[in-house]
């Protein structure tokens, strides 16, 4: 029996289909994601997790050079116990993050707004130091995930 690799054929068909429906990659030259590069300023962070969020936004969108867009964010994080032992001791926590955003131009006209949310978890079974380190790591992962979701939403809104 003759077997052949069908992946190149499927890739060609997929690319052809996407090109025919008007799909353009956001990160391609001239794409909507590149239109945001170096244009967005953010507010000063008030906490470590907000600093991590702003740092990730800067990694994805570049440092503001033109700065003709202003991004206002409101971050709320809830910590909930999510696993218990039979002795009712907490062994795992869940951090739920909700990031509300508002993108305006320099004149204050609203371009887009909305919210993104996600969650991460961490273990609390080790020592106090290990649990604190796991919590910080979870906060960093949460901020990174929220920033990535926000960049995706901004890119889609400007498409």
Backbone as a printed PyTorch tensor [residue, N CA C, xyz], in Angstrom:
tensor([[[  0.8380,  -1.1680,   0.0000],
         [  0.0000,   0.0000,   0.0000],
         [  0.8920,   1.2430,   0.0000]],

        [[  0.5120,   2.2520,  -0.7550],
         [  1.3250,   3.4460,  -0.8870],
         [  0.8160,   4.5240,   0.0760]],

        [[  1.6790,   4.9290,   0.9990],
         [  1.3450,   5.9870,   1.9510],
         [  2.1680,   7.2050,   1.6130]],

        [[  1.5850,   8.3520,   1.7020],
         [  2.3410,   9.5780,   1.4880],
         [  1.9200,  10.5950,   2.5330]],

        [[  2.7780,  11.5660,   2.7060],
         [  2.5410,  12.5940,   3.7130],
         [  1.5260,  13.6040,   3.1600]],

        [[  0.3830,  13.7090,   3.8030],
         [ -0.6810,  14.6000,   3.3280],
         [ -0.5640,  16.0140,   3.9060]],

        [[  0.3440,  16.2220,   4.8370],
         [  0.4420,  17.5310,   5.4920],
         [  0.7340,  18.6740,   4.5260]],

        [[  1.6530,  18.5350,   3.5580],
         [  1.8720,  19.6540,   2.6340],
         [  0.6200,  20.0050,   1.8160]],

        [[ -0.1340,  18.9910,   1.4380],
         [ -1.3550,  19.2450,   0.6720],
         [ -2.3690,  19.9820,   1.5410]],

        [[ -2.5280,  19.5390,   2.7860],
         [ -3.4570,  20.2080,   3.6940],
         [ -3.0150,  21.6310,   3.9980]],

        [[ -1.7140,  21.8480,   4.1510],
         [ -1.2070,  23.1930,   4.4120],
         [ -1.5090,  24.1190,   3.2430]],

        [[ -1.3120,  23.6530,   2.0270],
         [ -1.6020,  24.4670,   0.8400],
         [ -3.0930,  24.7920,   0.7500]],

        [[ -3.9350,  23.8090,   1.0170],
         [ -5.3700,  24.0470,   0.9760],
         [ -5.7970,  25.0360,   2.0540]],

        [[ -5.2230,  24.9110,   3.2510],
         [ -5.5540,  25.8200,   4.3500],
         [ -5.1340,  27.2440,   4.0260]],

        [[ -3.9120,  27.4110,   3.5210],
         [ -3.4270,  28.7450,   3.1680],
         [ -4.2940,  29.3430,   2.0720]],

        [[ -4.6550,  28.5260,   1.0920],
         [ -5.5110,  29.0120,   0.0180],
         [ -6.8750,  29.4310,   0.5180]],

        [[ -7.4380,  28.6600,   1.4150],
         [ -8.7410,  28.9960,   1.9800],
         [ -8.6790,  30.2930,   2.7750]],

        [[ -7.6560,  30.4180,   3.6470],
         [ -7.5400,  31.6160,   4.4680],
         [ -7.2960,  32.8590,   3.6220]],

        [[ -6.5110,  32.7200,   2.5650],
         [ -6.2550,  33.8660,   1.6910],
         [ -7.5230,  34.2810,   0.9570]],

        [[ -8.3500,  33.3350,   0.5940],
         [ -9.5600,  33.6640,  -0.1540],
         [-10.6370,  34.2910,   0.7140]],

        [[-10.5800,  34.0820,   2.0250],
         [-11.6190,  34.6510,   2.8920],
         [-11.2180,  36.0070,   3.4550]],

        [[-10.0720,  36.5420,   3.0610],
         [ -9.6600,  37.8610,   3.5200],
         [ -8.8220,  37.8440,   4.7830]],

        [[ -8.3850,  36.6830,   5.2190],
         [ -7.5620,  36.5680,   6.4210],
         [ -6.1900,  37.1840,   6.1680]],

        [[ -5.7600,  38.0330,   7.0890],
         [ -4.3930,  38.5480,   7.0380],
         [ -3.7850,  38.3610,   8.4110]],

        [[ -2.5800,  37.8370,   8.4810],
         [ -1.9470,  37.6300,   9.7810],
         [ -1.6980,  38.9520,  10.5020]],

        [[ -1.9940,  38.9720,  11.7830],
         [ -1.8440,  40.2000,  12.5600],
         [ -0.3850,  40.6170,  12.7010]],

        [[  0.5350,  39.6630,  12.7090],
         [  1.9420,  39.9840,  12.8850],
         [  2.7050,  40.0900,  11.5710]],

        [[  2.0000,  40.0110,  10.4440],
         [  2.6360,  40.1550,   9.1410],
         [  2.9830,  41.6240,   8.9020]],

        [[  3.8820,  41.9030,   7.9620],
         [  4.1720,  43.3030,   7.6500],
         [  2.8810,  44.0490,   7.2760]],

        [[  2.6530,  45.1540,   7.9670],
         [  1.4320,  45.9180,   7.7380],
         [  0.2330,  45.4000,   8.5030]],

        [[  0.4110,  44.3450,   9.3090],
         [ -0.6920,  43.7750,  10.0830],
         [ -1.0950,  44.6780,  11.2290]],

        [[ -2.2650,  44.3930,  11.8020],
         [ -2.8020,  45.2570,  12.8530],
         [ -1.9590,  45.2440,  14.1220]],

        [[ -1.2750,  44.1520,  14.4110],
         [ -0.4490,  44.1060,  15.6200],
         [  0.7390,  45.0520,  15.5010]],

        [[  1.2970,  45.1580,  14.3170],
         [  2.4350,  46.0510,  14.1320],
         [  2.0090,  47.5150,  14.1830]],

        [[  0.7300,  47.7750,  13.9250],
         [  0.2330,  49.1420,  14.0170],
         [  0.2140,  49.6320,  15.4660]],

        [[  0.2770,  48.7260,  16.4190],
         [  0.2880,  49.0970,  17.8340],
         [  1.7070,  49.2880,  18.3800]],

        [[  2.7090,  48.8240,  17.6670],
         [  4.0820,  48.8480,  18.1590],
         [  4.5370,  50.2680,  18.4880]],

        [[  4.9350,  50.4660,  19.7300],
         [  5.5000,  51.7360,  20.1700],
         [  4.5060,  52.8720,  20.2780]],

        [[  3.2220,  52.5870,  20.2940],
         [  2.2180,  53.6470,  20.3180],
         [  1.4420,  53.7400,  21.6230]],

        [[  1.5370,  52.7410,  22.4890],
         [  0.6690,  52.6830,  23.6610],
         [  1.4570,  52.9860,  24.9440]],

        [[  0.9430,  53.9340,  25.7100],
         [  1.4890,  54.1990,  27.0380],
         [  0.5600,  53.5720,  28.0710]],

        [[  1.1370,  53.1310,  29.1700],
         [  0.3610,  52.5360,  30.2540],
         [  0.5300,  53.3660,  31.5130]],

        [[ -0.3200,  53.0990,  32.4820],
         [ -0.2520,  53.8070,  33.7530],
         [  0.8790,  53.2480,  34.6060]],

        [[  1.3180,  54.0330,  35.5720],
         [  2.3380,  53.5720,  36.5080],
         [  1.7800,  52.4330,  37.3540]],

        [[  2.5450,  51.3720,  37.5430],
         [  2.0410,  50.2530,  38.3520],
         [  2.0450,  50.5780,  39.8370]],

        [[  1.0630,  50.0340,  40.5420],
         [  0.9590,  50.2210,  41.9920],
         [  1.4210,  48.9960,  42.7740]],

        [[  1.5810,  47.8740,  42.0910],
         [  1.9570,  46.6440,  42.7820],
         [  2.9150,  45.8400,  41.9100]],

        [[  3.4570,  44.8080,  42.4880],
         [  4.3860,  43.9440,  41.7720],
         [  3.7240,  43.2520,  40.5890]],

        [[  2.4970,  42.7960,  40.7670],
         [  1.8080,  42.0960,  39.6840],
         [  1.4550,  43.0700,  38.5440]],

        [[  1.1240,  44.3130,  38.8770],
         [  0.8720,  45.3100,  37.8380],
         [  2.1550,  45.6560,  37.0950]],

        [[  3.2780,  45.6790,  37.8040],
         [  4.5650,  45.8970,  37.1430],
         [  4.8470,  44.7730,  36.1540]],

        [[  4.6070,  43.5320,  36.5550],
         [  4.8210,  42.3890,  35.6610],
         [  3.9000,  42.4790,  34.4530]],

        [[  2.6630,  42.8950,  34.6620],
         [  1.7110,  43.0810,  33.5690],
         [  2.2210,  44.1320,  32.5830]],

        [[  2.6380,  45.2850,  33.0860],
         [  3.1500,  46.3530,  32.2210],
         [  4.4210,  45.9330,  31.4840]],

        [[  5.2880,  45.2070,  32.1750],
         [  6.5170,  44.7340,  31.5360],
         [  6.2050,  43.8040,  30.3660]],

        [[  5.2250,  42.9080,  30.5520],
         [  4.8530,  41.9940,  29.4660],
         [  4.1930,  42.7490,  28.3100]],

        [[  3.3710,  43.7390,  28.6240],
         [  2.7760,  44.5580,  27.5620],
         [  3.8680,  45.2740,  26.7670]],

        [[  4.8700,  45.7650,  27.4650],
         [  5.9840,  46.4350,  26.7900],
         [  6.7890,  45.4560,  25.9350]],

        [[  6.9500,  44.2240,  26.4040],
         [  7.6380,  43.2110,  25.6000],
         [  6.8700,  42.9310,  24.3150]],

        [[  5.5550,  42.8570,  24.4050],
         [  4.7410,  42.5180,  23.2380],
         [  4.4950,  43.6980,  22.3110]],

        [[  4.3370,  44.8980,  22.8830],
         [  3.9680,  46.0650,  22.0830],
         [  5.1020,  47.0590,  21.8760]],

        [[  6.2190,  46.8470,  22.5210],
         [  7.3490,  47.7560,  22.3960],
         [  7.2270,  48.9450,  23.3370]],

        [[  8.3640,  49.5860,  23.5570],
         [  8.3610,  50.7950,  24.3850],
         [  7.6880,  51.9140,  23.6250]],

        [[  6.9220,  52.7470,  24.3080],
         [  6.2220,  53.8260,  23.6040],
         [  7.1970,  54.8630,  23.0430]],

        [[  7.1230,  55.0860,  21.7490],
         [  7.9480,  56.1030,  21.1000],
         [  7.0530,  57.2300,  20.5710]],

        [[  5.9930,  56.8700,  19.8770],
         [  5.0330,  57.8540,  19.3760],
         [  4.0530,  58.2220,  20.4880]],

        [[  3.6070,  57.2420,  21.2310],
         [  2.7330,  57.4010,  22.4030],
         [  1.4900,  58.2130,  22.1020]],

        [[  0.7590,  57.8280,  21.0600],
         [ -0.4780,  58.5260,  20.7500],
         [ -1.7140,  57.7780,  21.2450]],

        [[ -1.5090,  56.6530,  21.9410],
         [ -2.6070,  55.8900,  22.5240],
         [ -2.3370,  55.6850,  24.0080]],

        [[ -3.3930,  55.7630,  24.8190],
         [ -3.2500,  55.5880,  26.2590],
         [ -4.0980,  54.4050,  26.6970]],

        [[ -3.4740,  53.4760,  27.4000],
         [ -4.1630,  52.2880,  27.9020],
         [ -4.3620,  52.4170,  29.4030]],

        [[ -5.6120,  52.4020,  29.8260],
         [ -5.9450,  52.4180,  31.2480],
         [ -6.4130,  51.0220,  31.6250]],

        [[ -5.8510,  50.4950,  32.7010],
         [ -6.2090,  49.1510,  33.1320],
         [ -6.5940,  49.1510,  34.6040]],

        [[ -7.4810,  48.2430,  34.9490],
         [ -7.8460,  47.9950,  36.3360],
         [ -7.7540,  46.4900,  36.5500]],

        [[ -6.8520,  46.0880,  37.4140],
         [ -6.5960,  44.6750,  37.6650],
         [ -7.1540,  44.2810,  39.0230]],

        [[ -7.9130,  43.1980,  39.0310],
         [ -8.3500,  42.6380,  40.3060],
         [ -7.9780,  41.1590,  40.3260]],

        [[ -7.4390,  40.7310,  41.4530],
         [ -6.9980,  39.3490,  41.6330],
         [ -7.6540,  38.7920,  42.8830]],

        [[ -8.3010,  37.6510,  42.7310],
         [ -8.9110,  36.9510,  43.8640],
         [ -8.1760,  35.6470,  44.0900]],

        [[ -7.8930,  35.3650,  45.3490],
         [ -7.2310,  34.1100,  45.7160],
         [ -8.2380,  33.2220,  46.4430]],

        [[ -8.4400,  32.0360,  45.9010],
         [ -9.4010,  31.1080,  46.4960],
         [ -8.7260,  29.7730,  46.7670]],

        [[ -8.9790,  29.1860,  47.9350],
         [ -8.4840,  27.8290,  48.1640],
         [ -9.2210,  26.8540,  47.2480]],

        [[ -8.4740,  25.9090,  46.6700],
         [ -9.1300,  25.0090,  45.7240],
         [ -8.9090,  23.5360,  46.0170]],

        [[ -8.0690,  23.1980,  46.9900],
         [ -7.8850,  21.7940,  47.3700],
         [ -7.5920,  21.7210,  48.8630]],

        [[ -8.1670,  20.7020,  49.5030],
         [ -8.0340,  20.5390,  50.9510],
         [ -7.6350,  19.1020,  51.2750]],

        [[ -6.9820,  18.9390,  52.4090],
         [ -6.7110,  17.5950,  52.9140],
         [ -7.9220,  17.1440,  53.7340]],

        [[ -7.8730,  15.9150,  54.1890],
         [ -8.9720,  15.4250,  55.0330],
         [ -9.0100,  16.1540,  56.3730]],

        [[ -7.8750,  16.7690,  56.7540],
         [ -7.8140,  17.5630,  57.9840],
         [ -8.2250,  19.0170,  57.7550]],

        [[ -8.7540,  19.3110,  56.5760],
         [ -9.2180,  20.6480,  56.1930],
         [ -8.0850,  21.6580,  56.0670]],

        [[ -6.8860,  21.2000,  55.7450],
         [ -5.7750,  22.1070,  55.4670],
         [ -5.7440,  22.3790,  53.9720]],

        [[ -5.4520,  23.6210,  53.6180],
         [ -5.4350,  24.0190,  52.2110],
         [ -4.1280,  23.5490,  51.5780]],

        [[ -4.2380,  22.8680,  50.4320],
         [ -3.0400,  22.3950,  49.7260],
         [ -2.8540,  23.0600,  48.3680]],

        [[ -3.8540,  23.7630,  47.8900],
         [ -3.7510,  24.4110,  46.5870],
         [ -4.6360,  25.6540,  46.5600]],

        [[ -4.1230,  26.6920,  45.9040],
         [ -4.8620,  27.9330,  45.7340],
         [ -5.0490,  28.2180,  44.2460]],

        [[ -6.0930,  28.9530,  43.9480],
         [ -6.3460,  29.4270,  42.5920],
         [ -6.3700,  30.9520,  42.6170]],

        [[ -5.5940,  31.5630,  41.7280],
         [ -5.6290,  33.0150,  41.5540],
         [ -6.4690,  33.3110,  40.3230]],

        [[ -7.5240,  34.0840,  40.5020],
         [ -8.3920,  34.4760,  39.3920],
         [ -8.1520,  35.9410,  39.1050]],

        [[ -7.7750,  36.2360,  37.8660],
         [ -7.4860,  37.6110,  37.4840],
         [ -8.5100,  38.1620,  36.5170]],

        [[ -8.9120,  39.3940,  36.7520],
         [ -9.8390,  40.1070,  35.8770],
         [ -9.1940,  41.4490,  35.5410]],

        [[ -8.9420,  41.6760,  34.2520],
         [ -8.2940,  42.9060,  33.8070],
         [ -9.2670,  43.6850,  32.9280]],

        [[ -9.7090,  44.8220,  33.4290],
         [-10.5790,  45.7030,  32.6450],
         [ -9.6760,  46.7360,  31.9700]],

        [[ -9.9580,  47.0240,  30.7120],
         [ -9.0920,  47.9330,  29.9670],
         [ -9.9080,  48.9470,  29.1740]],

        [[ -9.2270,  50.0460,  28.8770],
         [ -9.8170,  51.1270,  28.0830],
         [ -8.6830,  51.7500,  27.2830]],

        [[ -8.7970,  51.7120,  25.9530],
         [ -7.7840,  52.2910,  25.0720],
         [ -8.3480,  53.5620,  24.4480]],

        [[ -7.6290,  54.6670,  24.6580],
         [ -8.0640,  55.9710,  24.1510],
         [ -6.9490,  56.5980,  23.3320]],

        [[ -7.3350,  57.5280,  22.4620],
         [ -6.3120,  58.3050,  21.7630],
         [ -5.9540,  59.5140,  22.6260]],

        [[ -5.0540,  60.3690,  22.1440],
         [ -4.5890,  61.4950,  22.9580],
         [ -5.6870,  62.5120,  23.2230]],

        [[ -6.7050,  62.5450,  22.3670],
         [ -7.8130,  63.4710,  22.5760],
         [ -8.8320,  62.9280,  23.5800]],

        [[ -8.6560,  61.6770,  24.0130],
         [ -9.5730,  61.0720,  24.9750],
         [-10.7110,  60.3020,  24.3360]],

        [[-10.6870,  60.1600,  23.0150],
         [-11.7360,  59.4010,  22.3360],
         [-11.5060,  57.9020,  22.5430]],

        [[-12.5610,  57.2100,  22.8970],
         [-12.4820,  55.7750,  23.1480],
         [-12.2660,  55.0150,  21.8360]],

        [[-11.2620,  54.1400,  21.8370],
         [-11.0040,  53.2790,  20.6870],
         [-11.5980,  51.9070,  20.9380]],

        [[-11.3190,  51.3370,  22.0970],
         [-11.9000,  50.0550,  22.4800],
         [-11.8210,  49.9060,  23.9970]],

        [[-12.6840,  49.0630,  24.5330],
         [-12.6570,  48.7610,  25.9620],
         [-13.2230,  47.3760,  26.1630]],

        [[-13.0150,  46.8440,  27.3390],
         [-13.5280,  45.5190,  27.6500],
         [-12.7910,  44.9230,  28.8260]],

        [[-12.8000,  43.6070,  28.8950],
         [-12.0930,  42.9320,  29.9750],
         [-11.6260,  41.5640,  29.5010]],

        [[-10.5780,  41.0900,  30.1370],
         [-10.0760,  39.7340,  29.9210],
         [ -9.9150,  39.1050,  31.2950]],

        [[-10.0750,  37.8020,  31.3510],
         [ -9.9210,  37.1120,  32.6340],
         [ -9.3400,  35.7310,  32.4030]],

        [[ -8.6130,  35.2810,  33.3910],
         [ -8.0400,  33.9350,  33.3720],
         [ -7.6960,  33.5540,  34.8040]],

        [[ -7.1630,  32.3520,  34.9670],
         [ -6.8000,  31.8940,  36.3070],
         [ -5.5460,  31.0340,  36.2310]],

        [[ -4.8610,  30.9370,  37.3560],
         [ -3.7120,  30.0560,  37.5290],
         [ -3.8000,  29.4530,  38.9240]],

        [[ -3.0420,  28.4070,  39.1650],
         [ -3.0330,  27.7760,  40.4740],
         [ -1.6270,  27.5760,  40.9760]],

        [[ -1.5180,  27.3660,  42.2750],
         [ -0.2240,  27.0380,  42.8640],
         [ -0.4240,  26.1590,  44.0880]],

        [[  0.6240,  25.4110,  44.3840],
         [  0.5810,  24.4500,  45.4760],
         [  1.0230,  25.0950,  46.7830]],

        [[  0.3970,  24.7070,  47.8710],
         [  0.7320,  25.2250,  49.1900],
         [  1.1490,  24.0870,  50.1140]],

        [[  1.7700,  23.0530,  49.5550],
         [  2.1040,  21.8780,  50.3620],
         [  3.5110,  21.9110,  50.9370]],

        [[  4.3490,  22.8080,  50.4780],
         [  5.7290,  22.8440,  50.9620],
         [  5.8670,  23.7240,  52.1860]],

        [[  7.0850,  24.1930,  52.3940],
         [  7.3560,  25.0920,  53.5160],
         [  6.7440,  26.4640,  53.2380]],

        [[  6.8090,  27.3380,  54.2120],
         [  6.2850,  28.6830,  54.0530],
         [  7.0060,  29.4170,  52.9350]],

        [[  8.3200,  29.2640,  52.8810],
         [  9.1120,  29.9120,  51.8360],
         [  8.7320,  29.3630,  50.4600]],

        [[  8.5690,  28.0500,  50.3610],
         [  8.1850,  27.4400,  49.0840],
         [  6.7960,  27.8910,  48.6470]],

        [[  5.8820,  28.0100,  49.5910],
         [  4.5320,  28.4600,  49.2600],
         [  4.5410,  29.9090,  48.7890]],

        [[  5.3240,  30.7650,  49.4530],
         [  5.4280,  32.1620,  49.0220],
         [  6.0620,  32.2740,  47.6420]],

        [[  7.0640,  31.4660,  47.3590],
         [  7.6940,  31.4620,  46.0350],
         [  6.7120,  30.9790,  44.9740]],

        [[  5.9260,  29.9650,  45.3040],
         [  4.9150,  29.4600,  44.3630],
         [  3.8390,  30.5150,  44.1110]],

        [[  3.4710,  31.2640,  45.1460],
         [  2.4760,  32.3210,  44.9810],
         [  2.9950,  33.4280,  44.0640]],

        [[  4.2400,  33.8340,  44.2550],
         [  4.8350,  34.8610,  43.3880],
         [  4.9190,  34.3910,  41.9510]],

        [[  5.3170,  33.1400,  41.7660],
         [  5.3880,  32.5820,  40.4230],
         [  4.0050,  32.5620,  39.7800]],

        [[  2.9890,  32.2110,  40.5460],
         [  1.6210,  32.1910,  40.0240],
         [  1.1700,  33.6000,  39.6430]],

        [[  1.5260,  34.5980,  40.4390],
         [  1.1820,  35.9840,  40.1140],
         [  1.8380,  36.4070,  38.8080]],

        [[  3.1160,  36.0110,  38.6210],
         [  3.8220,  36.3380,  37.3770],
         [  3.1580,  35.6610,  36.1820]],

        [[  2.7830,  34.3900,  36.3410],
         [  2.1080,  33.6790,  35.2450],
         [  0.7550,  34.2950,  34.9340]],

        [[  0.0430,  34.7180,  35.9760],
         [ -1.2580,  35.3450,  35.7860],
         [ -1.1150,  36.6720,  35.0310]],

        [[ -0.1700,  37.5060,  35.4420],
         [  0.0430,  38.7940,  34.7820],
         [  0.4400,  38.5970,  33.3200]],

        [[  1.3000,  37.6170,  33.0530],
         [  1.7280,  37.3400,  31.6870],
         [  0.5560,  36.8670,  30.8330]],

        [[ -0.2460,  35.9820,  31.3710],
         [ -1.4010,  35.4750,  30.6240],
         [ -2.4120,  36.5870,  30.3440]],

        [[ -2.6700,  37.4380,  31.3280],
         [ -3.6100,  38.5400,  31.1260],
         [ -3.0860,  39.5290,  30.0890]],

        [[ -1.7910,  39.8190,  30.1330],
         [ -1.2070,  40.7350,  29.1510],
         [ -1.3000,  40.1510,  27.7430]],

        [[ -1.0280,  38.8630,  27.6000],
         [ -1.1270,  38.2310,  26.2850],
         [ -2.5580,  38.2480,  25.7690]],

        [[ -3.5190,  37.9830,  26.6410],
         [ -4.9220,  38.0510,  26.2460],
         [ -5.3150,  39.4770,  25.8370]],

        [[ -4.8090,  40.4540,  26.5660],
         [ -5.1080,  41.8490,  26.2580],
         [ -4.5380,  42.2430,  24.8960]],

        [[ -3.3100,  41.8620,  24.6120],
         [ -2.7110,  42.1800,  23.3140],
         [ -3.5140,  41.5320,  22.1860]],

        [[ -3.9690,  40.3110,  22.4000],
         [ -4.8010,  39.6420,  21.3950],
         [ -6.0990,  40.4160,  21.1660]],

        [[ -6.7320,  40.8660,  22.2390],
         [ -7.9810,  41.6250,  22.1120],
         [ -7.7440,  42.9700,  21.4030]],

        [[ -6.6610,  43.6520,  21.7780],
         [ -6.3760,  44.9430,  21.1270],
         [ -6.0820,  44.7590,  19.6490]],

        [[ -5.3490,  43.7170,  19.3350],
         [ -5.0280,  43.4290,  17.9370],
         [ -6.3000,  43.1290,  17.1500]],

        [[ -7.1800,  42.3310,  17.7350],
         [ -8.4430,  41.9950,  17.0580],
         [ -9.3340,  43.2240,  16.9090]],

        [[ -9.3350,  44.1030,  17.9040],
         [-10.1900,  45.2810,  17.8560],
         [ -9.7420,  46.2550,  16.7630]],

        [[ -8.4490,  46.3050,  16.4910],
         [ -7.9420,  47.2310,  15.4890],
         [ -7.8350,  46.5940,  14.1090]],

        [[ -8.2210,  45.3360,  13.9760],
         [ -8.1350,  44.6140,  12.6880],
         [ -9.0870,  45.2440,  11.6940]]])
